Each structure stands twice: as structure tokens, then as C-alpha cells.
């Protein structure tokens, strides 16, 4: 009787997330792997934020946007990974209704703001390479703040739209979410009504945001590469490419995994594949982005070296 009462309470007030493993050994392995990724993300993004904030040589638009990107990466990985580690450590799958709504809001906030911020960073690279004489005028200190604020505001609106749309429908098809965090397509499968149109609407909104960012970034880099190829000196071309390659790598990782996760055909969908893809687009980029940006950036490496010493 007590078990049935708890089950009924959970059906109405909480969700059951997908477990990574059933055996205790595999649960501890999952906890260890996610702990390593989480600590790497905290260390890498934390060092970048501290270095940019403390080194006045890095008080430029590019590094200001990089600082914002690191903040969003920390928010993104903090939304999903600690809860998943706790589930494996304590052998539980329960997440409250409000906790699930908070996960959806924070995830879409980080995802939408990061997409917009990467687009802003592409524009910054475009102005720096294609309009170098007007860079100081176009990218003034007020412009930095306005662009970053617009990116964060777009993430907030995106998150508000998705969260309100998802949790405004009655959910009565059980309480099991086939994902390790509260992902919207899997929550909509629990709807009492026909959620097909809502699911299509959510997918279209997300795809439109990603596609709009992708098109703007591609157009920016077409102009950038055409300008770089006209630079007479090899050293100048190498410097220009070094400025752009980290951003291109981060954009490719972020957009390719996100687009595949939300636009893959249903025939390819399976619990194992969905789990792997969700890890690739929600957990891996926040941990890898600091490494990508610090590998080929001499100024950032020097600042990090000073910080560590």
C-alpha cells in the first residue's frame, strides 16, 4: 500500500529518468566518468574566466565574449551532470516536477544563449579581419555589452518559450523519461493529448534558431576567408586563421551535435543512440571548449601560465 501511494505521488509530482546502468559497478563507472568531465569543465572554464577577468591585456571584445561563453558552458554542464552523478551514486532515478522544469529552462537558456553568442563572436571576427580600420568604432565597449546582453536575452526567451510550452500540457502517459535529463521531446511523449503539433513546433523553433545562427556564421566566414586569402604575407594569413580556427571548431562541435540530436530521422532513434547523442551535445562541448580555445591562442596561454604561476 505504501509503495502504491509513493508510485502514485511520483506519477503526479515527479519523473523517473533513464538509468545509465543497472549494476553497481557500471553505476560507479558512470559516476567516475561524469565526475572527470565535470571537473575538467569546471577547471577549464574557471581558468578562462579568471584569466580574462584579471589580465588587462585580454580586455578586448573577443575575450569578453569568450568569458561569457565559459559562463554559459558552466551553466550548461551544471544543469545536467551533477544530478546524473547523484543518481548513479545513490541509485535513484527520481526528479521532482519543479526540478524537471528547472532543468528544461536552464538547458534551453544555456543552449539558446550560446548559439547567439557564437554568432556574435563570428561577427566580431568578421569586423576584425574585414573591417580592421573601423574595428574600434564598431566594437566599442558599449557594443560588447549590448551584444552579450542580446545573446543572454535570446537564451532567456528561448527557455521561457520551451518551458511554458512543454509544461502547459497535461502529462498522464506515465512518469518515465527515456533520457538521463529532462529533455523536451521525451517529456512530450508523456502527454495525454496529441502532442505531435507541439513537438513539431518545439523542433521548428529550435531548428530555426540553430539554422539562423548557422547561416549567419557561414556567411561571415565566407567573407572572412575571402579577405584572408587576399592578405599578401603568409604570416598575416596564419595569424588570421589562428584567430578563426578555435571558433570554427567550437561552432562545428556545438551545431553538428545539436542538429543531429533534434533533426535525426525517427528510423535512427533508439534508447542507446539517443543517450549517446545527448551526452555528445550536452556534456562534451562545455568540457572541450576551453581546451579548443587555449590550444592555438598564445595570449590566452600566456595569461593562463601567469595565473597558474
C-alpha positions as CSV (number, residue, x, y, z in Angstrom):
1,X,0.0,0.0,0.0
2,X,2.8,2.4,0.9
3,X,4.6,1.5,-2.3
4,X,1.5,2.2,-4.4
5,X,1.0,5.5,-2.7
6,X,4.6,6.6,-3.4
7,X,4.2,5.5,-7.0
8,X,1.0,7.4,-7.5
9,X,2.6,10.5,-5.9
10,X,5.6,10.2,-8.2
11,X,3.4,9.8,-11.3
12,X,1.7,13.2,-10.4
13,X,4.6,15.1,-8.9
14,X,7.9,13.7,-10.2
15,X,9.6,11.9,-13.1
16,X,11.8,8.9,-13.4
17,X,14.9,9.4,-15.6
18,X,16.7,6.8,-17.6
19,X,19.5,5.0,-15.7
20,X,22.9,4.6,-17.4
21,X,23.4,1.2,-15.9
22,X,21.8,-1.4,-13.7
23,X,24.8,-3.0,-11.9
24,X,26.6,-1.1,-9.1
25,X,30.0,-1.4,-10.8
26,X,28.7,0.3,-14.0
27,X,26.9,3.0,-12.0
28,X,30.2,3.8,-10.2
29,X,32.0,3.8,-13.6
30,X,29.4,6.3,-14.9
31,X,29.8,8.4,-11.8
32,X,33.6,8.4,-12.2
33,X,33.5,9.4,-16.0
34,X,31.0,12.2,-15.4
35,X,32.9,13.4,-12.4
36,X,36.1,13.6,-14.5
37,X,34.3,15.5,-17.3
38,X,32.6,17.8,-14.8
39,X,35.9,18.7,-13.0
40,X,37.6,19.3,-16.4
41,X,34.8,21.7,-17.4
42,X,34.9,23.5,-14.1
43,X,38.7,23.8,-14.2
44,X,39.0,24.8,-17.8
45,X,36.2,27.3,-17.9
46,X,37.1,28.6,-14.4
47,X,40.7,29.3,-15.5
48,X,39.5,31.1,-18.7
49,X,37.1,33.3,-16.7
50,X,39.7,34.2,-14.1
51,X,42.4,34.8,-16.7
52,X,40.2,37.1,-18.8
53,X,38.9,39.0,-15.7
54,X,42.4,39.5,-14.2
55,X,44.6,40.2,-17.2
56,X,44.0,43.6,-18.6
57,X,45.6,42.6,-21.9
58,X,42.6,40.3,-22.5
59,X,40.0,43.1,-22.0
60,X,39.0,43.0,-25.7
61,X,35.7,42.0,-27.4
62,X,37.0,38.6,-28.4
63,X,38.0,37.6,-24.8
64,X,34.9,39.3,-23.3
65,X,32.7,37.1,-25.4
66,X,34.9,34.1,-24.5
67,X,34.3,34.8,-20.9
68,X,30.6,34.8,-21.5
69,X,30.9,31.6,-23.4
70,X,32.7,30.0,-20.4
71,X,29.9,31.2,-18.1
72,X,27.3,29.6,-20.3
73,X,29.3,26.4,-20.6
74,X,29.5,26.2,-16.8
75,X,25.7,26.7,-16.6
76,X,25.0,24.1,-19.2
77,X,27.1,21.3,-17.6
78,X,25.9,22.3,-14.1
79,X,22.3,21.7,-15.3
80,X,22.6,18.1,-16.2
81,X,25.8,16.4,-14.9
82,X,25.7,16.8,-11.1
83,X,22.2,15.4,-10.9
84,X,23.1,12.5,-13.1
85,X,26.1,11.7,-11.0
86,X,24.0,11.8,-7.8
87,X,21.5,9.4,-9.4
88,X,24.3,6.9,-10.1
89,X,25.9,7.3,-6.7
90,X,22.7,7.0,-4.7
91,X,21.0,4.5,-7.1
92,X,17.9,6.6,-7.7
93,X,16.1,8.0,-10.8
94,X,13.6,10.4,-9.3
95,X,13.5,14.1,-10.2
96,X,10.7,16.4,-9.0
97,X,8.3,18.1,-11.3
98,X,9.8,21.6,-10.5
99,X,13.3,20.1,-10.8
100,X,12.5,18.8,-14.2
101,X,11.0,22.2,-15.3
102,X,14.1,24.0,-13.9
103,X,16.4,21.6,-15.9
104,X,14.4,22.3,-19.1
105,X,14.6,26.1,-18.5
106,X,18.3,26.2,-17.7
107,X,19.2,23.9,-20.5
108,X,17.4,25.8,-23.2
109,X,18.7,29.1,-21.7
110,X,22.3,28.0,-22.0
111,X,21.7,26.4,-25.4
112,X,20.0,29.4,-26.9
113,X,22.3,32.0,-25.4
114,X,25.4,30.0,-26.5
115,X,24.1,29.7,-30.1
116,X,23.5,33.5,-30.2
117,X,26.9,34.2,-28.6
118,X,28.8,32.1,-31.1
119,X,27.0,34.1,-33.8
120,X,28.1,37.4,-32.2
121,X,31.7,36.0,-32.0
122,X,31.6,35.3,-35.7
123,X,30.6,38.9,-36.3
124,X,33.4,40.1,-34.1
125,X,35.9,38.0,-36.2
126,X,34.4,39.4,-39.4
127,X,34.8,43.0,-38.3
128,X,38.4,42.4,-37.0
129,X,39.5,40.9,-40.3
130,X,37.3,42.5,-43.0
131,X,36.9,46.0,-41.4
132,X,40.1,46.4,-39.3
133,X,40.2,50.2,-39.6
134,X,36.7,50.5,-38.2
135,X,37.0,47.8,-35.6
136,X,37.4,50.2,-32.6
137,X,34.4,52.2,-33.7
138,X,32.1,49.3,-34.4
139,X,33.1,47.1,-31.5
140,X,33.2,49.8,-28.8
141,X,32.7,48.9,-25.1
142,X,29.0,49.6,-25.3
143,X,28.6,47.4,-28.3
144,X,30.3,44.4,-26.4
145,X,27.7,44.8,-23.6
146,X,24.7,45.2,-25.9
147,X,25.7,42.1,-28.0
148,X,26.3,39.9,-25.0
149,X,23.1,41.1,-23.3
150,X,21.2,40.4,-26.6
151,X,22.6,36.8,-26.6
152,X,21.6,36.2,-23.0
153,X,18.2,37.7,-23.6
154,X,17.6,35.5,-26.6
155,X,18.5,32.5,-24.4
156,X,16.0,33.6,-21.7
157,X,13.2,34.0,-24.2
158,X,14.0,30.7,-25.9
159,X,14.0,28.9,-22.5
160,X,10.8,30.6,-21.4
161,X,9.0,29.6,-24.6
162,X,10.1,25.9,-24.4
163,X,9.4,25.6,-20.7
164,X,5.9,27.2,-20.8
165,X,5.0,25.2,-24.0
166,X,6.2,21.8,-22.5
167,X,4.7,22.1,-19.0
168,X,1.4,23.7,-20.1
169,X,0.0,20.3,-21.3
170,X,-1.3,17.5,-19.1
171,X,1.1,14.6,-18.7
172,X,-0.6,11.3,-18.0
173,X,1.2,8.7,-20.0
174,X,3.3,7.6,-17.1
175,X,6.3,9.3,-15.5
176,X,9.3,7.7,-17.2
177,X,11.5,10.0,-19.2
178,X,13.8,7.9,-21.5
179,X,16.7,10.2,-21.1
180,X,19.3,11.0,-18.4
181,X,17.9,14.5,-18.0
182,X,14.6,16.2,-18.7
183,X,14.7,16.5,-22.5
184,X,11.6,18.1,-24.1
185,X,10.9,15.5,-26.9
186,X,10.8,12.7,-24.3
187,X,8.6,14.7,-21.9
188,X,6.1,15.4,-24.7
189,X,5.7,11.7,-25.2
190,X,4.0,11.6,-21.8
191,X,1.3,13.9,-22.9
192,X,-2.4,12.9,-22.6
193,X,-3.4,14.8,-25.8
194,X,-1.9,14.5,-29.2
195,X,1.4,16.3,-28.7
196,X,2.6,15.9,-32.3
197,X,1.9,19.5,-33.3
198,X,3.6,20.7,-30.1
199,X,6.6,18.5,-30.7
200,X,6.8,19.8,-34.3
201,X,6.5,23.4,-33.0
202,X,9.3,22.9,-30.5
203,X,11.6,21.3,-33.1
204,X,10.9,24.0,-35.6
205,X,11.7,26.8,-33.1
206,X,15.0,25.1,-32.0
207,X,16.0,24.3,-35.6
208,X,15.2,27.9,-36.7
209,X,17.4,29.3,-34.0
210,X,20.3,27.0,-34.9
211,X,19.8,27.3,-38.6
212,X,19.7,31.1,-38.4
213,X,22.9,31.2,-36.4
214,X,24.5,28.7,-38.8
215,X,23.6,30.7,-41.9
216,X,24.9,34.0,-40.4
217,X,28.2,32.3,-39.3
218,X,28.7,30.7,-42.7
219,X,28.1,34.0,-44.5
220,X,30.5,35.7,-42.1
221,X,33.3,33.1,-42.7
222,X,32.8,33.3,-46.5
223,X,33.7,37.0,-46.2
224,X,36.5,36.3,-43.7
225,X,38.2,33.6,-45.8
226,X,38.0,35.7,-49.0
227,X,39.6,38.6,-47.1
228,X,42.3,36.3,-45.6
229,X,43.3,34.9,-48.9
230,X,43.9,38.4,-50.2
231,X,46.5,39.1,-47.4
232,X,49.9,39.2,-49.1
233,X,52.1,37.9,-46.2
234,X,52.0,34.3,-45.1
235,X,52.4,35.4,-41.5
236,X,49.4,37.6,-41.7
237,X,47.3,34.8,-43.2
238,X,48.5,32.4,-40.5
239,X,47.6,34.9,-37.7
240,X,44.1,35.4,-39.2
241,X,43.5,31.7,-39.5
242,X,44.7,31.2,-35.9
243,X,42.1,33.7,-34.7
244,X,39.3,31.9,-36.5
245,X,40.0,28.2,-36.2
246,X,39.1,27.8,-32.5
247,X,35.8,29.5,-33.0
248,X,35.1,27.4,-36.1
249,X,35.9,24.2,-34.2
250,X,33.6,25.1,-31.3
251,X,30.8,26.1,-33.7
252,X,31.2,22.8,-35.6
253,X,31.0,20.7,-32.4
254,X,28.1,22.7,-31.0
255,X,25.9,22.9,-34.0
256,X,26.6,19.4,-35.5
257,X,25.7,17.6,-32.3
258,X,22.7,19.8,-31.6
259,X,21.3,19.5,-35.1
260,X,21.8,15.7,-35.2
261,X,20.1,15.3,-31.8
262,X,16.9,17.2,-32.8
263,X,16.7,16.6,-36.5
264,X,17.8,12.9,-36.9
265,X,15.1,10.8,-38.6
266,X,12.9,8.6,-36.4
267,X,14.3,5.5,-38.1
268,X,17.6,6.2,-36.4
269,X,16.2,6.7,-33.0
270,X,16.9,4.2,-30.3
271,X,17.4,4.5,-26.5
272,X,21.1,3.8,-26.7
273,X,21.7,6.2,-29.6
274,X,19.6,8.9,-28.1
275,X,21.6,8.6,-24.9
276,X,25.0,8.8,-26.7
277,X,23.9,11.8,-28.8
278,X,22.5,13.6,-25.7
279,X,25.8,13.2,-24.0
280,X,27.7,14.5,-27.0
281,X,25.7,17.7,-27.4
282,X,25.0,18.5,-23.7
283,X,28.1,17.2,-21.8
284,X,31.1,17.1,-24.1
285,X,31.2,20.7,-25.6
286,X,31.4,22.5,-22.2
287,X,34.4,20.4,-21.2
288,X,36.1,20.6,-24.6
289,X,35.6,24.3,-25.5
290,X,38.3,25.6,-23.1
291,X,40.8,23.2,-24.5
292,X,40.0,24.2,-28.1
293,X,40.3,27.9,-27.3
294,X,43.6,27.6,-25.4
295,X,45.4,25.3,-27.8
296,X,46.2,27.9,-30.5
297,X,45.8,31.1,-28.6
298,X,49.2,32.4,-27.5
299,X,47.8,35.4,-25.5
300,X,45.4,33.2,-23.6
301,X,48.1,30.6,-22.9
302,X,50.4,33.3,-21.6
303,X,47.6,34.6,-19.3
304,X,46.8,31.1,-18.0
305,X,50.5,30.5,-17.4
306,X,50.8,33.7,-15.4
307,X,47.7,32.8,-13.5
308,X,48.9,29.3,-12.6
309,X,52.4,30.6,-11.6
